[in-house]
């Protein structure tokens, strides 16, 4: 996942009226701030224990 925006991307988005969001854009209102404020974290940061891991492998 691309979470960093180039200056050109920001300029273009403003030009066409597109709202954009990334890890730290807009400043103090980006994904990082939202996650910290709400305490909601992506599922991908959760670890799998051995049982869950082996169950997952059996189903794939």
The first five atom37 places (N, CA, C, CB, O) and aatype in JSON, in Angstrom:
{
  "aatype": [20, 20, 20, 20, 20, 20, 20, 20, 20, 20, 20, 20, 20, 20, 20, 20, 20, 20, 20, 20, 20, 20, 20, 20, 20, 20, 20, 20, 20, 20, 20, 20, 20, 20, 20, 20, 20, 20, 20, 20, 20, 20, 20, 20, 20, 20, 20, 20, 20, 20, 20, 20, 20, 20, 20, 20, 20, 20, 20, 20],
  "atom_mask": [
    [1, 1, 1, 1, 1],
    [1, 1, 1, 1, 1],
    [1, 1, 1, 1, 1],
    [1, 1, 1, 1, 1],
    [1, 1, 1, 1, 1],
    [1, 1, 1, 1, 1],
    [1, 1, 1, 1, 1],
    [1, 1, 1, 1, 1],
    [1, 1, 1, 1, 1],
    [1, 1, 1, 1, 1],
    [1, 1, 1, 1, 1],
    [1, 1, 1, 1, 1],
    [1, 1, 1, 1, 1],
    [1, 1, 1, 1, 1],
    [1, 1, 1, 1, 1],
    [1, 1, 1, 1, 1],
    [1, 1, 1, 1, 1],
    [1, 1, 1, 1, 1],
    [1, 1, 1, 1, 1],
    [1, 1, 1, 1, 1],
    [1, 1, 1, 1, 1],
    [1, 1, 1, 1, 1],
    [1, 1, 1, 1, 1],
    [1, 1, 1, 1, 1],
    [1, 1, 1, 1, 1],
    [1, 1, 1, 1, 1],
    [1, 1, 1, 1, 1],
    [1, 1, 1, 1, 1],
    [1, 1, 1, 1, 1],
    [1, 1, 1, 1, 1],
    [1, 1, 1, 1, 1],
    [1, 1, 1, 1, 1],
    [1, 1, 1, 1, 1],
    [1, 1, 1, 1, 1],
    [1, 1, 1, 1, 1],
    [1, 1, 1, 1, 1],
    [1, 1, 1, 1, 1],
    [1, 1, 1, 1, 1],
    [1, 1, 1, 1, 1],
    [1, 1, 1, 1, 1],
    [1, 1, 1, 1, 1],
    [1, 1, 1, 1, 1],
    [1, 1, 1, 1, 1],
    [1, 1, 1, 1, 1],
    [1, 1, 1, 1, 1],
    [1, 1, 1, 1, 1],
    [1, 1, 1, 1, 1],
    [1, 1, 1, 1, 1],
    [1, 1, 1, 1, 1],
    [1, 1, 1, 1, 1],
    [1, 1, 1, 1, 1],
    [1, 1, 1, 1, 1],
    [1, 1, 1, 1, 1],
    [1, 1, 1, 1, 1],
    [1, 1, 1, 1, 1],
    [1, 1, 1, 1, 1],
    [1, 1, 1, 1, 1],
    [1, 1, 1, 1, 1],
    [1, 1, 1, 1, 1],
    [1, 1, 1, 1, 1]
  ],
  "atom_positions": [
    [[0.84, -1.17, 0.0], [0.0, 0.0, 0.0], [0.89, 1.23, 0.0], [-0.96, 0.0, 1.21], [1.83, 1.33, 0.79]],
    [[0.59, 2.14, -0.86], [1.32, 3.4, -0.95], [0.7, 4.39, 0.04], [1.3, 3.97, -2.41], [-0.47, 4.73, -0.09]],
    [[1.47, 4.86, 1.0], [0.92, 5.78, 2.0], [1.6, 7.14, 1.99], [1.04, 5.18, 3.37], [1.28, 8.0, 2.81]],
    [[2.53, 7.34, 1.08], [3.24, 8.6, 1.0], [2.85, 9.29, -0.29], [4.76, 8.38, 1.08], [2.79, 8.66, -1.35]],
    [[2.59, 10.59, -0.23], [2.17, 11.35, -1.4], [3.29, 12.27, -1.87], [0.91, 12.16, -1.09], [3.98, 12.88, -1.06]],
    [[3.45, 12.35, -3.17], [4.42, 13.3, -3.72], [3.79, 14.69, -3.74], [4.87, 12.87, -5.14], [2.57, 14.84, -3.67]],
    [[4.63, 15.69, -3.84], [4.12, 17.06, -3.95], [3.25, 17.22, -5.19], [5.29, 18.07, -3.99], [2.25, 17.93, -5.17]],
    [[3.65, 16.54, -6.27], [2.86, 16.61, -7.51], [1.47, 16.01, -7.32], [3.58, 15.89, -8.64], [0.49, 16.54, -7.83]],
    [[1.38, 14.91, -6.59], [0.09, 14.27, -6.35], [-0.82, 15.18, -5.53], [0.29, 12.92, -5.62], [-2.01, 15.29, -5.81]],
    [[-0.26, 15.83, -4.53], [-1.04, 16.75, -3.69], [-1.52, 17.94, -4.52], [-0.2, 17.25, -2.49], [-2.68, 18.33, -4.44]],
    [[-0.62, 18.5, -5.32], [-0.98, 19.64, -6.18], [-2.08, 19.26, -7.15], [0.26, 20.14, -6.94], [-3.04, 20.01, -7.32]],
    [[-1.94, 18.11, -7.8], [-2.94, 17.66, -8.76], [-4.3, 17.42, -8.09], [-2.46, 16.38, -9.46], [-5.33, 17.82, -8.62]],
    [[-4.28, 16.77, -6.94], [-5.53, 16.51, -6.23], [-6.24, 17.81, -5.86], [-5.26, 15.68, -4.96], [-7.46, 17.91, -6.01]],
    [[-5.49, 18.79, -5.4], [-6.08, 20.09, -5.09], [-6.66, 20.72, -6.35], [-5.04, 21.02, -4.46], [-7.75, 21.3, -6.31]],
    [[-5.96, 20.61, -7.46], [-6.37, 21.2, -8.73], [-7.7, 20.63, -9.22], [-5.3, 20.98, -9.79], [-8.56, 21.37, -9.71]],
    [[-7.88, 19.31, -9.07], [-9.12, 18.69, -9.56], [-10.2, 18.59, -8.47], [-8.82, 17.3, -10.11], [-11.29, 18.08, -8.72]],
    [[-9.89, 19.07, -7.28], [-10.86, 19.05, -6.19], [-11.04, 17.69, -5.52], [-12.16, 19.5, -6.71], [-12.08, 17.41, -4.93]],
    [[-10.01, 16.86, -5.62], [-10.06, 15.52, -5.03], [-9.5, 15.56, -3.61], [-9.26, 14.51, -5.9], [-8.39, 16.05, -3.39]],
    [[-10.25, 15.04, -2.67], [-9.73, 14.93, -1.3], [-8.85, 13.69, -1.24], [-10.9, 14.85, -0.25], [-9.21, 12.63, -1.77]],
    [[-7.71, 13.81, -0.61], [-6.79, 12.68, -0.48], [-6.36, 12.52, 0.97], [-5.56, 12.87, -1.39], [-6.4, 13.46, 1.77]],
    [[-5.96, 11.31, 1.27], [-5.49, 11.01, 2.62], [-4.34, 10.02, 2.51], [-6.65, 10.44, 3.52], [-4.35, 9.13, 1.65]],
    [[-3.37, 10.19, 3.37], [-2.25, 9.24, 3.42], [-1.84, 9.12, 4.88], [-1.04, 9.71, 2.52], [-2.54, 9.59, 5.77]],
    [[-0.72, 8.49, 5.12], [-0.29, 8.24, 6.49], [-0.2, 9.53, 7.31], [1.05, 7.55, 6.49], [-0.67, 9.57, 8.44]],
    [[0.4, 10.56, 6.76], [0.54, 11.83, 7.49], [0.02, 13.02, 6.7], [2.0, 12.06, 7.84], [0.45, 14.15, 6.91]],
    [[-0.9, 12.78, 5.79], [-1.51, 13.88, 5.04], [-3.01, 13.71, 5.03], [-0.96, 13.94, 3.58], [-3.49, 12.6, 4.8]],
    [[-3.75, 14.74, 5.28], [-3.33, 16.09, 5.64], [-2.68, 16.11, 7.03], [-4.52, 17.06, 5.6], [-2.97, 15.27, 7.88]],
    [[-1.8, 17.08, 7.24], [-1.09, 17.15, 8.52], [-2.08, 17.14, 9.69], [-0.21, 18.41, 8.58], [-3.07, 17.88, 9.69]],
    [[-1.82, 16.32, 10.65], [-2.62, 16.12, 11.87], [-4.01, 15.54, 11.61], [-2.76, 17.42, 12.6], [-4.82, 15.46, 12.53]],
    [[-4.29, 15.13, 10.38], [-5.58, 14.52, 10.06], [-5.41, 13.3, 9.16], [-6.51, 15.53, 9.38], [-6.37, 12.84, 8.54]],
    [[-4.2, 12.77, 9.1], [-3.92, 11.61, 8.26], [-4.29, 10.3, 8.94], [-2.45, 11.59, 7.87], [-4.83, 10.29, 10.04]],
    [[-4.0, 9.2, 8.26], [-4.33, 7.87, 8.79], [-3.7, 7.62, 10.16], [-3.87, 6.79, 7.82], [-4.35, 7.08, 11.06]],
    [[-2.46, 8.01, 10.3], [-1.76, 7.79, 11.58], [-2.52, 8.46, 12.73], [-0.32, 8.34, 11.51], [-2.73, 7.84, 13.77]],
    [[-2.93, 9.71, 12.54], [-3.66, 10.43, 13.58], [-5.01, 9.79, 13.86], [-3.86, 11.88, 13.17], [-5.4, 9.65, 15.02]],
    [[-5.72, 9.39, 12.81], [-7.03, 8.76, 13.0], [-6.92, 7.46, 13.79], [-7.7, 8.49, 11.65], [-7.72, 7.2, 14.68]],
    [[-5.93, 6.65, 13.45], [-5.73, 5.37, 14.15], [-5.42, 5.61, 15.61], [-4.6, 4.56, 13.48], [-5.98, 4.94, 16.49]],
    [[-4.52, 6.55, 15.9], [-4.14, 6.83, 17.28], [-5.31, 7.43, 18.07], [-2.96, 7.79, 17.31], [-5.53, 7.05, 19.22]],
    [[-6.05, 8.36, 17.47], [-7.17, 9.0, 18.17], [-8.26, 8.0, 18.54], [-7.77, 10.1, 17.31], [-8.77, 8.03, 19.66]],
    [[-8.61, 7.14, 17.63], [-9.71, 6.2, 17.83], [-9.27, 4.89, 18.49], [-10.37, 5.91, 16.51], [-10.1, 4.13, 18.99]],
    [[-7.96, 4.63, 18.48], [-7.47, 3.38, 19.03], [-7.86, 2.17, 18.18], [-7.99, 3.2, 20.43], [-7.94, 1.05, 18.68]],
    [[-8.09, 2.41, 16.89], [-8.47, 1.34, 15.97], [-7.24, 0.99, 15.13], [-9.67, 1.76, 15.06], [-6.68, 1.85, 14.46]],
    [[-6.85, -0.25, 15.18], [-5.64, -0.68, 14.5], [-5.97, -1.7, 13.42], [-4.63, -1.26, 15.49], [-6.9, -2.49, 13.58]],
    [[-5.23, -1.69, 12.32], [-5.48, -2.65, 11.24], [-5.31, -4.09, 11.72], [-4.54, -2.38, 10.06], [-4.47, -4.37, 12.57]],
    [[-6.1, -4.97, 11.19], [-6.04, -6.39, 11.55], [-4.65, -6.96, 11.26], [-7.1, -7.19, 10.79], [-4.24, -7.9, 11.93]],
    [[-3.95, -6.41, 10.31], [-2.65, -6.95, 9.92], [-1.6, -6.84, 11.02], [-2.16, -6.23, 8.69], [-0.55, -7.48, 10.91]],
    [[-1.84, -6.06, 12.06], [-0.85, -5.97, 13.13], [-1.06, -7.03, 14.2], [-0.89, -4.6, 13.77], [-0.24, -7.18, 15.1]],
    [[-2.16, -7.77, 14.11], [-2.44, -8.8, 15.08], [-1.62, -10.04, 14.79], [-3.93, -9.14, 15.1], [-1.49, -10.45, 13.64]],
    [[-1.06, -10.63, 15.82], [-0.28, -11.86, 15.63], [-1.2, -13.07, 15.64], [0.79, -11.99, 16.72], [-2.25, -13.05, 16.28]],
    [[-0.82, -14.11, 14.96], [-1.57, -15.36, 14.97], [-0.89, -16.32, 15.93], [-1.67, -15.97, 13.55], [0.33, -16.49, 15.9]],
    [[-1.68, -16.96, 16.78], [-1.09, -17.98, 17.64], [-0.98, -19.27, 16.83], [-1.94, -18.19, 18.94], [-1.45, -19.32, 15.7]],
    [[-0.38, -20.28, 17.38], [-0.14, -21.52, 16.63], [-1.42, -22.17, 16.13], [0.62, -22.51, 17.49], [-1.48, -22.62, 14.99]],
    [[-2.46, -22.22, 16.98], [-3.71, -22.84, 16.59], [-4.36, -22.09, 15.42], [-4.67, -22.9, 17.78], [-4.77, -22.71, 14.44]],
    [[-4.44, -20.78, 15.53], [-5.03, -19.98, 14.45], [-4.23, -20.13, 13.17], [-5.1, -18.5, 14.85], [-4.8, -20.25, 12.08]],
    [[-2.93, -20.14, 13.3], [-2.06, -20.25, 12.14], [-2.26, -21.6, 11.45], [-0.59, -20.08, 12.54], [-2.37, -21.65, 10.22]],
    [[-2.32, -22.69, 12.22], [-2.49, -24.0, 11.6], [-3.89, -24.14, 11.01], [-2.23, -25.1, 12.62], [-4.05, -24.79, 9.98]],
    [[-4.91, -23.57, 11.65], [-6.27, -23.6, 11.09], [-6.31, -22.83, 9.77], [-7.3, -23.0, 12.09], [-6.95, -23.28, 8.81]],
    [[-5.64, -21.7, 9.72], [-5.6, -20.92, 8.49], [-4.93, -21.72, 7.36], [-4.86, -19.58, 8.73], [-5.41, -21.74, 6.23]],
    [[-3.84, -22.36, 7.69], [-3.12, -23.12, 6.65], [-3.95, -24.29, 6.13], [-1.79, -23.64, 7.2], [-3.85, -24.65, 4.95]],
    [[-4.76, -24.89, 6.99], [-5.6, -26.03, 6.56], [-6.7, -25.57, 5.61], [-6.22, -26.73, 7.79], [-7.14, -26.35, 4.76]],
    [[-7.17, -24.34, 5.73], [-8.27, -23.85, 4.9], [-7.8, -23.23, 3.6], [-9.08, -22.85, 5.67], [-8.62, -22.96, 2.72]],
    [[-6.52, -23.01, 3.45], [-6.03, -22.4, 2.2], [-5.36, -23.41, 1.3], [-5.05, -21.28, 2.51], [-4.9, -23.06, 0.21]]
  ]
}
